[in-house]
Amino acid sequence: MRLNEENERCLLYLDAFTRKPLIATAERQLLERHIPAILDKGFMMLMDGHRIEDLQRMYSLQAISSYIRRTGQSIVMDEEKDKDMVSSLLEFKASLDSILEESFSKNEAFCNTIKDSFEHLINLHYFIFKLHNRPAKLIAKFLDEKLRDGNKGTTEEELEGTLDKVLVLFRFIQGKDAFEAFYKKDLAKRLLLGKSASIDAEKSMISKLKTECGS
């Protein structure tokens, strides 16, 4: 109910870009701060009720969350790997999605755990250094490389597929205003210098971003 109230307040009074950090803040205050108490009370109830499947699921979810955060941290925190960070994250996400489908039957709880863990990873630099711009800049730079004329060997379908995959990462970042600034700058250079691989792809990406964030 409280999350819905914050969402309504954002729609009525605040800029659309405020919604995600606002909801994230509300979730932290209302839920994350109370996780130890929730787990403690919930775990006792599951144990007393001998609910084997629920206990197994709790253990599995914690294990996969730890795995994602531990593995992903080596990708996002190593500045020497900045050049490959986005492509490495895309490969990691694709691997997790494959496991989710083939091993976990697209279980909603596992799906949400993967999403939450990935959002934590993408914004790890902000949580530690209070900096939004690094993942935003690297994602914008990755898109710039893919949309430049040096990628003319890539088919329209392959390029479109790459844009859709990157958009998944984009949804996780909290620094969307920083991304917008970097993306606008790179887009202007591509257009002014005639360096775009495809005007149709440029329009498609802008349309996707408009769908995500509004005009």
C-alpha positions in Angstrom: 0.0 0.0 0.0 2.8 2.4 0.9 4.7 1.6 -2.3 1.5 2.3 -4.3 1.1 5.6 -2.5 4.7 6.7 -3.4 4.1 5.7 -7.0 0.9 7.7 -7.1 2.7 10.7 -5.5 5.4 10.5 -8.2 2.8 10.4 -11.0 1.0 13.4 -9.6 3.8 15.7 -8.4 7.3 14.5 -9.5 9.4 14.0 -12.6 9.2 10.5 -14.2 12.9 10.0 -13.6 12.2 10.3 -9.8 10.0 7.2 -9.7 12.7 4.5 -9.7 15.0 6.0 -7.0 11.9 7.0 -5.0 10.5 3.4 -5.0 14.0 2.0 -4.4 14.3 4.2 -1.3 10.9 3.3 0.0 11.7 -0.4 -0.5 15.0 0.0 1.4 13.2 1.8 4.3 10.1 -0.5 4.4 11.6 -3.8 3.5 15.4 -4.2 3.3 16.0 -2.6 6.8 13.7 -5.3 8.3 15.1 -8.3 6.4 16.9 -9.8 9.4 13.7 -9.7 11.5 11.5 -11.0 8.7 14.0 -13.9 8.0 14.2 -14.7 11.7 10.5 -14.9 12.3 9.8 -16.5 8.9 12.6 -19.1 9.3 11.3 -20.1 12.7 7.8 -20.6 11.4 9.1 -22.7 8.4 11.2 -24.8 10.7 8.4 -25.4 13.2 6.0 -26.3 10.4 8.6 -28.6 8.8 8.0 -26.9 5.5 10.8 -28.7 3.5 10.1 -27.2 0.1 9.9 -23.6 1.4 13.1 -24.1 3.4 14.8 -25.5 0.3 13.7 -22.6 -1.8 14.9 -20.1 0.8 18.3 -21.7 0.8 18.5 -21.9 -3.0 17.5 -18.2 -3.4 20.1 -17.1 -0.9 22.7 -19.2 -2.7 22.0 -17.9 -6.1 21.8 -14.3 -4.9 25.3 -14.7 -3.3 26.6 -16.3 -6.4 25.4 -13.5 -8.7 26.7 -10.7 -6.4 30.1 -12.4 -5.9 30.6 -13.2 -9.6 29.2 -9.9 -10.8 31.3 -7.8 -8.4 34.4 -8.9 -10.2 33.0 -7.6 -13.4 31.7 -4.2 -12.3 34.3 -3.2 -9.7 37.5 -3.8 -11.8 38.2 -0.5 -13.6 40.8 -2.2 -15.7 37.9 -4.2 -17.3 35.8 -1.1 -18.0 36.1 -1.7 -21.8 34.4 -5.1 -21.5 32.1 -4.5 -18.5 28.9 -4.2 -20.5 29.5 -7.1 -22.8 30.6 -9.2 -19.8 27.4 -8.3 -17.9 25.3 -9.2 -21.0 27.0 -12.6 -21.2 26.5 -13.1 -17.5 22.8 -12.1 -17.7 22.3 -14.4 -20.7 23.8 -17.3 -18.8 21.6 -16.7 -15.8 18.5 -16.4 -18.0 19.3 -19.7 -19.6 19.7 -21.4 -16.2 16.4 -19.7 -15.0 14.6 -21.2 -17.9 16.2 -24.6 -18.1 16.8 -25.4 -14.5 14.3 -23.3 -12.5 11.4 -23.4 -15.0 11.2 -19.6 -15.0 10.2 -19.7 -11.3 9.0 -16.2 -10.3 10.9 -16.2 -7.0 14.2 -17.0 -8.8 13.4 -14.5 -11.5 12.9 -11.7 -8.9 16.1 -12.8 -7.1 18.1 -12.5 -10.3 16.6 -9.0 -11.0 17.3 -7.7 -7.5 20.8 -9.0 -7.5 21.5 -7.5 -10.9 20.1 -4.2 -9.9 22.4 -4.3 -6.9 25.4 -5.0 -9.2 24.7 -2.3 -11.7 24.4 0.3 -9.0 27.2 -1.0 -6.8 29.4 1.9 -7.6 26.7 4.3 -6.3 26.2 2.3 -3.1 29.9 2.4 -2.3 31.1 5.7 -3.8 27.8 7.6 -4.4 28.6 7.8 -8.1 25.8 7.1 -10.6 27.9 8.0 -13.7 30.2 5.1 -14.2 27.7 2.4 -15.2 25.7 5.0 -17.1 28.7 6.2 -19.0 29.9 2.7 -19.9 26.5 1.6 -21.1 26.2 4.8 -23.2 29.7 4.2 -24.6 28.8 0.6 -25.4 25.8 1.7 -27.4 27.8 4.4 -29.1 30.2 1.7 -30.4 27.4 -0.5 -31.6 25.6 2.3 -33.4 28.7 3.7 -35.1 29.4 3.0 -38.8 32.3 0.7 -37.9 29.6 -2.0 -37.2 28.2 -2.2 -40.7 29.0 -5.9 -40.8 26.3 -6.4 -38.2 22.8 -7.2 -39.6 19.8 -5.0 -38.6 18.4 -8.0 -36.7 21.6 -8.6 -34.8 21.9 -4.9 -33.9 18.3 -4.7 -32.8 18.8 -7.7 -30.6 21.8 -6.1 -29.0 19.9 -2.9 -28.4 17.1 -4.9 -26.6 19.7 -6.7 -24.4 21.4 -3.4 -23.4 18.0 -2.0 -22.6 17.6 -4.6 -19.9 20.8 -3.3 -18.2 19.6 0.3 -18.7 16.4 -0.5 -16.7 18.6 -1.4 -13.7 20.7 1.7 -13.5 19.5 4.5 -11.1 21.6 7.2 -12.8 19.4 7.5 -15.9 19.9 11.3 -16.0 23.7 10.7 -16.3 23.1 8.1 -19.0 20.9 10.6 -20.9 23.7 13.3 -20.9 26.3 10.8 -22.2 23.9 9.4 -24.8 22.8 12.8 -26.1 26.5 13.8 -26.5 27.4 10.6 -28.4 24.3 10.7 -30.5 25.0 14.3 -31.5 28.5 13.4 -32.6 27.3 10.4 -34.6 24.7 12.5 -36.4 26.8 15.6 -37.0 29.8 13.6 -38.3 27.7 11.1 -40.3 29.1 8.2 -38.3 25.8 6.3 -37.6 25.7 2.7 -38.8 22.0 3.0 -39.3 19.5 5.8 -39.0 16.7 3.3 -38.5 18.7 1.8 -35.6 19.1 5.3 -34.1 15.4 5.9 -34.4 14.6 2.5 -32.9 16.9 3.1 -29.9 15.4 6.6 -29.3 11.9 5.0 -29.5 12.9 2.3 -26.9 14.3 4.9 -24.5 11.2 7.1 -25.0 9.0 4.0 -24.1 11.1 3.5 -20.9 11.5 7.1 -19.8 9.0 9.3 -21.6 9.8 12.1 -24.0 
